[in-house]
Amino acid sequence: MGRHQRAETAGLVSCLICAVLGGTAMSLYMTLAPAIWQISQRLFTVCAGIVAACGVVSFCCGYIKGSSSFTLRNGWFAPIRRAGETLALSVVYAATAFLTSFLILNIANGIIGTQMFVGYLVGACAGLSGVVGYLTFVQAQAMRAKTLAALLPFFVIAGVGGAGMTTDDPWWFVNNFSRLGDRTTFAASMFNTTLILAGLCVIVISYFSVSELVTTYRQRELWHRRRFDRPGRDMPWFRVRMAILSVLLAACGCCFIGIGSFRQTPHPIAHNAFAFSLPGITAVLLLALPWLAPLFSKAMYVVSDLIVVVGTAAVVVWRYDITSMTNLELLLGMLFFGWFIVFCRQIAALEADRIQEQVVHLQLAAEGADAVDEPLESRVASDR
């Protein structure tokens, strides 16, 4: 079996193991827990926690199994870096599994009713644990920025939707989204935690994205040096561009973390500082993208500029009291996460092209020195 088929097979095994463990754990909890911990919201919280735990264990097994960095052949830095990646990704997957499961359980409870749905809770926990165990293991075997970016919409929608369904303030949307997290209730904590972990997710995905850009730049510079026996003209600015891109992406993630960490009522200055800094930092990032990431397509730059125009127009409309702050925040949030997903898909496309170029380059090298002098881009185009 090939690598991907082995990953799918191991994912099925993980699905079965997680389903059994999840159903058993939920059954034991419902049998042994006192009555005060048998109310619906606490049952849903425990069930979602069991699903998240199964997902994290499955992800760690898949990610560590597919990595060769947990050795000391290249020193201590590689295993420490990989351990840090595993921890950060585990937090992201745990939060995504928990919030998504909690939202699904609340929706099902609203459709069926509490008295009837509690009887299905063990089976629901087993099913969700199996699905999450399968998905996390398979994704861990083929971890990419594109894979992580696909989690963002599920993660954010599940967190905000779960908070909106469980809040005790039915009119929070009249003011803004910060009102949803401006309390000490479970719903407010869920909303703020979603923002904090969404910021962490942005930072982690940015790390994978910039790493791929670095790899692509270095590969093309190496081939340029071999062909022309001199460094590329673009390389002196390489580290500067990557450093600025990393700082801007990390700053966007830190703004989400700051918004979730500082509630508006007790910390209005800090909360508003992060909230109003996020659109500005994003605008700078989008406008400077042609210089920061010149390997992207021109359509990506046009889309980025259009997002800045639409966001600026929305702010102007809000300033004239034509729309509410909630609508403005919703639009800006959708624009940012939509752009970020497209950004990660561009990174994934660059990675696929880089791998194809590597294959073609090896073919050219095997054909002899004359073939190596052939422009790589023309050979890739002919092979397509």
C-alpha positions in Angstrom: 0.0 0.0 0.0 1.1 3.6 -0.7 1.4 6.3 1.9 -2.0 7.8 1.4 -3.7 4.4 1.4 -1.9 3.4 4.6 -3.1 6.7 6.2 -6.7 6.0 5.3 -6.5 2.5 6.6 -4.9 3.7 9.9 -7.6 6.4 10.0 -10.3 3.7 9.9 -8.6 1.9 12.8 -8.5 5.1 14.7 -12.2 5.7 14.0 -13.1 2.3 15.5 -10.9 2.7 18.6 -12.1 6.3 19.3 -15.8 5.3 18.8 -15.4 2.5 21.4 -13.5 4.7 23.8 -15.9 7.6 23.4 -19.0 5.5 23.9 -17.6 3.7 26.9 -16.4 6.9 28.6 -19.8 8.6 28.1 -21.6 5.5 29.4 -19.5 5.4 32.5 -20.0 9.1 33.1 -23.8 8.9 32.9 -23.8 5.9 35.2 -21.4 7.2 37.9 -21.8 11.0 37.8 -24.1 12.6 40.5 -27.4 14.1 39.5 -26.2 17.7 39.6 -23.9 16.8 36.7 -26.6 15.1 34.7 -28.3 18.3 33.4 -28.3 18.7 29.6 -25.7 21.5 29.2 -23.2 19.7 31.5 -23.8 16.4 29.7 -23.2 18.1 26.4 -20.0 19.7 27.7 -18.6 16.4 29.0 -19.6 14.7 25.7 -17.9 17.4 23.7 -14.8 17.1 26.0 -14.6 13.3 25.4 -14.8 13.8 21.6 -12.1 16.5 21.8 -9.9 14.2 23.9 -10.2 11.4 21.4 -9.5 13.7 18.6 -6.3 15.0 20.2 -4.9 11.6 21.0 -5.7 10.4 17.4 -4.0 13.6 16.0 -0.9 13.2 18.1 -0.5 9.6 17.1 -0.9 10.4 13.4 1.3 13.5 13.5 4.2 11.9 15.5 3.9 8.7 13.4 4.4 10.6 10.2 7.3 12.7 11.4 11.0 11.8 11.5 12.0 14.9 13.6 11.8 13.2 17.0 15.4 12.1 16.8 18.7 13.7 17.8 20.3 13.2 14.4 20.0 16.9 13.7 20.4 18.2 17.2 17.9 19.2 19.9 16.2 22.0 17.9 14.3 19.7 15.5 12.5 17.6 18.2 11.8 20.7 20.3 10.3 22.5 17.3 8.2 19.5 16.3 7.0 19.1 19.9 5.9 22.8 19.9 4.1 22.3 16.6 2.3 19.2 18.0 1.2 21.1 21.1 -0.1 24.1 19.2 -1.9 22.0 16.6 -3.4 19.8 19.3 -4.9 22.9 21.0 -6.4 23.9 17.7 -7.9 20.5 16.9 -9.1 20.1 20.5 -10.9 23.4 20.4 -12.4 22.7 16.9 -13.7 19.3 17.9 -15.1 20.5 21.2 -16.9 23.6 19.8 -18.2 21.7 16.7 -19.5 18.8 18.8 -21.1 21.1 21.4 -22.9 23.0 18.6 -24.1 19.7 16.9 -25.4 18.4 20.3 -27.3 21.6 21.0 -28.9 21.6 17.6 -29.9 18.0 17.9 -31.3 18.6 21.4 -33.4 21.5 20.0 -34.8 19.3 17.3 -35.5 16.1 19.3 -36.0 17.4 22.8 -34.0 16.9 26.0 -35.8 13.9 27.4 -35.5 11.9 24.2 -32.1 13.0 23.1 -30.4 12.1 26.4 -31.1 8.4 25.5 -29.1 8.8 22.3 -26.2 10.6 24.0 -23.9 7.6 24.4 -24.4 6.7 20.7 -23.9 10.3 19.6 -20.7 10.5 21.6 -19.4 7.3 20.1 -20.3 8.4 16.6 -18.7 11.9 17.0 -15.6 10.4 18.5 -15.2 8.0 15.7 -15.6 10.7 13.0 -13.3 13.1 14.7 -10.7 10.3 15.3 -10.7 9.4 11.7 -10.5 13.0 10.4 -7.7 14.1 12.8 -5.5 11.0 12.1 -5.8 11.3 8.3 -5.2 15.1 8.4 -2.2 14.7 10.7 -0.6 12.4 8.1 -0.9 15.1 5.4 -0.6 18.3 7.4 -0.6 21.4 5.2 -1.6 25.0 5.6 -4.5 24.3 3.4 -5.7 21.5 5.7 -5.5 23.8 8.7 -7.2 26.7 7.0 -10.2 24.4 6.2 -10.8 24.1 10.0 -11.2 27.9 10.5 -14.8 28.3 9.2 -16.0 25.3 11.2 -14.1 26.4 14.3 -15.3 30.0 14.2 -18.9 29.3 13.2 -19.2 26.5 15.9 -17.8 28.8 18.6 -19.8 31.9 17.8 -23.0 29.8 17.0 -22.7 27.8 20.3 -22.2 31.0 22.3 -25.2 32.6 20.6 -27.4 29.6 21.3 -26.5 29.4 25.0 -26.3 33.1 25.9 -28.7 34.6 28.4 -28.7 37.9 26.5 -31.2 37.5 23.5 -30.5 41.1 22.3 -26.7 41.0 22.1 -26.7 41.5 18.3 -28.2 44.9 18.7 -24.9 46.4 19.8 -21.9 44.3 18.5 -20.2 40.9 18.8 -18.2 42.1 21.8 -21.5 42.2 23.7 -21.7 38.4 23.3 -18.4 37.9 25.2 -18.9 40.8 27.7 -20.0 38.6 30.6 -18.7 35.9 32.8 -21.3 33.3 31.7 -20.5 30.0 29.9 -21.6 31.5 26.5 -19.3 34.5 27.0 -16.4 32.3 27.9 -17.0 30.1 24.8 -17.1 33.2 22.6 -13.9 34.7 24.0 -12.1 31.3 23.9 -13.1 31.0 20.3 -11.5 34.3 19.4 -8.3 33.4 21.4 -7.9 30.0 19.7 -8.8 31.5 16.3 -5.9 33.9 16.8 -3.7 31.0 17.7 -4.9 29.1 14.7 -4.0 32.0 12.4 -0.5 32.2 13.9 0.0 28.4 13.5 -1.2 28.4 9.9 1.0 31.5 9.2 4.0 29.5 10.4 3.3 26.7 7.9 2.5 29.2 5.1 5.7 31.2 5.5 7.7 28.0 5.8 6.4 26.9 2.4 7.3 30.3 0.9 10.8 30.0 2.4 11.2 26.5 0.9 10.0 27.6 -2.5 12.2 30.7 -2.6 15.3 28.6 -1.6 14.7 25.9 -4.1 14.3 28.4 -7.0 17.4 30.3 -5.8 19.4 27.1 -5.7 18.5 26.2 -9.2 19.2 29.8 -10.4 22.6 29.6 -8.8 23.4 26.3 -10.5 22.3 27.6 -13.9 23.8 31.0 -13.9 26.5 30.6 -11.2 25.4 33.7 -9.2 22.8 34.5 -6.6 19.4 35.6 -7.7 18.6 39.3 -7.8 15.7 39.0 -5.5 17.5 37.3 -2.6 18.8 40.3 -0.7 15.2 41.3 0.1 14.1 37.7 0.8 14.6 37.7 4.6 13.1 41.2 4.9 10.0 40.2 3.1 9.5 37.0 5.0 10.1 38.8 8.3 7.5 41.5 7.6 5.0 39.0 6.3 5.4 36.8 9.4 5.1 39.9 11.7 1.9 41.1 10.0 0.2 37.6 10.0 1.2 37.1 13.6 -0.1 40.5 14.5 -3.5 39.6 13.1 -3.6 36.5 15.2 -2.5 38.5 18.3 -5.3 41.0 17.7 -7.9 38.1 17.9 -6.2 36.9 21.0 -6.3 40.3 22.5 -10.0 40.9 21.7 -10.9 37.6 23.4 -8.6 38.1 26.4 -9.8 41.6 27.3 -13.6 42.0 27.7 -15.0 45.3 26.7 -16.6 46.4 30.0 -13.6 45.9 32.4 -10.9 46.6 29.8 -12.4 49.0 27.2 -9.1 50.6 26.1 -7.2 47.3 25.6 -10.2 45.7 23.9 -10.8 48.6 21.5 -7.1 48.9 20.8 -6.9 45.3 19.5 -10.3 45.5 17.8 -9.5 48.7 15.8 -5.9 47.6 15.1 -7.0 44.4 13.3 -8.6 46.1 10.2 -5.6 48.5 9.9 -3.0 45.7 10.1 -5.0 43.6 7.6 -5.3 46.5 5.2 -1.5 47.0 5.2 -1.0 43.3 4.7 -3.3 43.1 1.8 -2.0 46.2 0.1 1.6 45.1 0.5 1.0 41.5 -0.6 2.5 42.0 -4.2 5.8 42.9 -2.6 5.7 40.5 0.3 4.7 37.4 -1.7 5.5 38.0 -5.4 5.0 34.3 -6.2 1.2 34.6 -6.0 -1.0 35.1 -9.0 -2.1 38.6 -10.0 -5.7 37.6 -9.4 -4.8 37.2 -5.7 -3.5 40.8 -5.6 -6.7 42.1 -7.3 -8.9 40.2 -4.8 -6.9 41.6 -1.9 -7.3 45.1 -3.1 -11.0 44.6 -3.7 -11.3 43.4 -0.1 -9.7 46.6 1.1 -12.1 48.7 -1.0 -15.2 46.8 0.3 -14.0 47.0 3.9 -13.3 50.7 3.6 -16.7 51.3 2.1 -18.3 49.3 4.9 -16.6 51.4 7.5 -17.8 54.6 5.8 -21.3 53.3 5.8 -21.1 52.5 9.4 -19.8 55.9 10.3 -22.9 57.4 8.8 -25.1 55.2 10.9 -26.5 53.4 7.9 -25.7 50.0 9.3 -24.9 48.5 12.8 -21.6 47.6 14.3 -22.6 44.0 14.4 -23.1 44.0 10.6 -19.7 45.7 10.1 -17.9 43.2 12.3 -19.6 40.3 10.6 -18.6 41.6 7.2 -15.0 42.3 8.1 -14.7 39.0 9.8 -16.0 37.1 6.8 -13.7 39.1 4.5 -10.6 38.3 6.6 -11.2 34.6 7.1 -12.3 34.3 3.4 -9.1 36.0 2.3 -7.0 33.9 4.7 -8.4 30.6 3.4 -7.7 31.8 -0.2 -4.2 32.7 0.9 -3.6 29.2 2.3 -4.9 27.6 -0.9 -2.4 29.7 -2.8 0.3 28.4 -0.6 -0.9 24.8 -1.2 -0.8 25.5 -5.0 2.8 26.7 -4.7 3.7 23.6 -2.8 2.1 21.3 -5.4 4.0 23.2 -8.2 7.3 23.0 -6.3 7.0 19.3 -5.9 6.2 19.0 -9.6 9.2 21.1 -10.5 11.4 18.9 -8.3 10.3 15.8 -10.3 10.9 17.6 -13.6 14.3 18.8 -12.4 15.4 15.3 -11.5 14.2 14.1 -15.0 16.3 16.9 -16.6 19.3 16.0 -14.5 19.0 12.4 -15.5 18.9 13.3 -19.2 22.3 15.0 -19.1 23.9 18.4 -18.8 22.4 19.8 -22.0 18.9 19.1 -20.8 19.5 20.8 -17.5 20.1 24.1 -19.4 16.6 23.9 -20.7 14.3 26.5 -19.0 12.5 24.6 -16.2 9.3 26.5 -16.7 9.0 25.4 -20.3 9.6 21.8 -19.4 7.0 21.9 -16.7 4.5 23.4 -19.1 5.2 20.8 -21.7 4.8 18.0 -19.2 1.4 19.4 -18.2 
